[in-house]
Amino acid sequence: MVRRIELNIEELVLHGFSPGDRYGIGEAVEHELTRLLGDRGVPQSLVQGGEIANMDGGAFEVAQGSRAQVVGAQVAKAVYGGLRQ
């Protein structure tokens, strides 16, 4: 059975990154979240639908000079982990 979900992140706050990286990071977050949801499944918090008003994805360290794709993948993993709680 194929599930279809729509996930809308209205605001993603990241500190310490160049404003010019926002689109690359955003695209990488979208790509990695899609992969995680497909590979690991939809977290219970999303199964019934509804809205999560605020979620703290936690903190993670990024090596200085990391590409936007690497940062976005780490952000997506943090978001996915927050959804599983």
C-alpha positions in Angstrom: 0.0 0.0 0.0 1.4 3.4 -1.0 0.9 6.2 1.5 0.9 9.8 0.4 1.7 12.4 3.0 2.2 16.1 2.6 4.7 17.7 5.0 4.9 21.4 5.1 7.6 23.1 7.1 6.6 26.7 7.4 9.8 27.9 9.0 13.2 26.2 9.6 15.5 28.2 11.8 19.2 27.5 11.4 21.9 29.6 13.1 25.4 30.1 11.7 24.8 29.6 8.0 25.1 32.0 5.1 21.8 33.3 3.8 23.0 32.3 0.3 23.0 28.6 1.4 19.3 28.6 2.3 18.0 27.1 -1.0 20.7 24.4 -1.2 20.1 23.4 2.4 16.3 23.5 1.9 16.5 21.3 -1.2 18.8 18.9 0.6 16.4 18.7 3.6 13.5 18.0 1.3 15.4 15.2 -0.6 16.7 13.5 2.6 13.3 13.7 4.4 11.7 12.1 1.4 14.3 9.3 1.5 13.9 8.8 5.3 10.1 8.7 5.1 10.3 6.2 2.3 13.0 4.0 3.8 12.1 4.1 7.5 8.4 4.8 7.3 6.1 7.5 8.5 6.5 8.3 12.2 3.5 7.6 14.4 3.2 11.4 15.0 2.2 11.8 11.4 0.1 8.7 10.8 -3.2 10.3 12.1 -2.5 13.6 10.3 -2.9 16.9 12.0 -0.5 19.6 12.8 2.7 19.8 14.9 2.8 23.4 15.9 6.4 23.5 17.0 9.2 20.9 17.1 12.8 21.1 18.3 15.0 18.9 16.2 17.9 19.3 18.6 21.4 20.3 17.8 24.1 18.8 15.7 27.6 19.8 14.7 28.7 20.6 11.2 32.2 20.8 10.0 33.2 24.2 8.9 32.9 24.5 5.1 30.4 21.7 4.8 28.4 21.7 1.6 24.7 22.6 1.7 23.8 19.1 0.8 25.6 17.7 3.8 24.0 20.3 6.1 20.6 19.7 4.7 20.9 15.9 5.2 21.9 16.4 8.8 18.9 18.8 9.3 16.5 16.3 7.8 17.8 13.5 10.1 17.3 15.8 13.1 13.8 16.7 12.0 12.9 13.0 11.3 14.2 12.1 14.8 12.1 14.8 16.3 9.0 13.5 14.5 9.7 10.0 15.9 9.5 11.2 19.5 
